[in-house]
Amino acid sequence: MRALVTSNNPVRLSFLMALLTDAGIDSYLLDQHTSIVEGSAGAIPRRLVVAEDDHAGFAAFTREVGSKVQIVGDDFLVSDGDLHQLTRTLLRADDHVIVIDKPAGMTSHDVVSRMRRVCGTRAVGHAGTLDPMATGLLIIGVERGTKLLGHLTVSSKTYDATIRLGVTTTTEDAEGEIVTTTSAAGLTDTQIHAAAASFVGVIQQRPSSVSAIKVGGVRSYARVRAGEHVELPPREITIHTFAIRDIRRAGDTVDLDVTVRCSSGTYIRALARDLGEALGVGGHLTALRRTAAGTFTLEDAIPLPSDDQRVQVTPLTTVLEREYHVVRLNAEQSGRVRHGMRIPATDAAGGLCGLIADDGQLIALSEAVDGVWKHHAVFNEMV
């Protein structure tokens, strides 16, 4: 028994063969001019032979394909239409985190929609929204990896940005309409550096009115677009670093290239607004790129893949080992946690810890409370 995958698209067949090889299933391409079915008309498709004389591999392959097949003699045929779904099935990255380098012009939800198609599941989410004009690191969770996203947003983040002094806009970035212009030509480098330094530390920041924060159940930006005036209350944030890398002057405006390392919840466009106000000339954000979130950097990121492209994934266990203190459990402890039971907390550190089962799989993100593990997220299908 063998499986024959047929297609008029040799590139897709070659790609599928590479995926099967990665999955440990043998396959090879047949000669393009050999007929599959007697009397077949039209263009003769290429064929990929899968798992010939390999019963385990054949069984694994047919499980992935499902029932949409045609049986001809001893051959198990998969059509070109089902090849697309098969490829997506093999691409599926269950229970992982994928770090994307988001391109400009897409919302974070646009990226999630693309990754749902790539991974073949709707259980996809992201940690930390990036505006359409922004680029850079966006952490995507897949399947049970989505449970980790809310806990990853507490990490510090690093951005490279460009701030223009002397102009304010309706959205506090380059996509809004100009509201005021004030000459910034008289500002000295010393004044600019001193003003930036004054924001370092724990401060109160008023979020941008065009942020996604909900006011009475409605996103703030939606209220602004509807013509409402929205003034959000300030919140406490931490600016760890506000470094000015370059100062460029052009007429009445001054452009600053900056690097900001800050706590989650910081709005860089609001920081640009506030810096401009502190200098008396106004300001807005003209470029933004997230370069790090927690321990993840752009070196971990991949370009946004196409629908049929293989993706580089990070297992949940690896994420936990990078972000949190990890506690390894024995078989008995693992079994109890998998059934939703609390167990005595051993080898605990302050804050959240990742609990790793005896088989090496992540099973919970927990905190030691009164001597037992309190589970904030459980990554086990039995629970």
Order of alpha helices (4+ residues) and beta strands (2+ residues): beta-alpha-beta-beta-alpha-beta-beta-alpha-beta-alpha-beta-beta-alpha-beta-beta-beta-alpha-beta-beta-beta-alpha-beta-beta-alpha-beta-beta-beta-beta-alpha-beta-alpha-beta-beta-beta
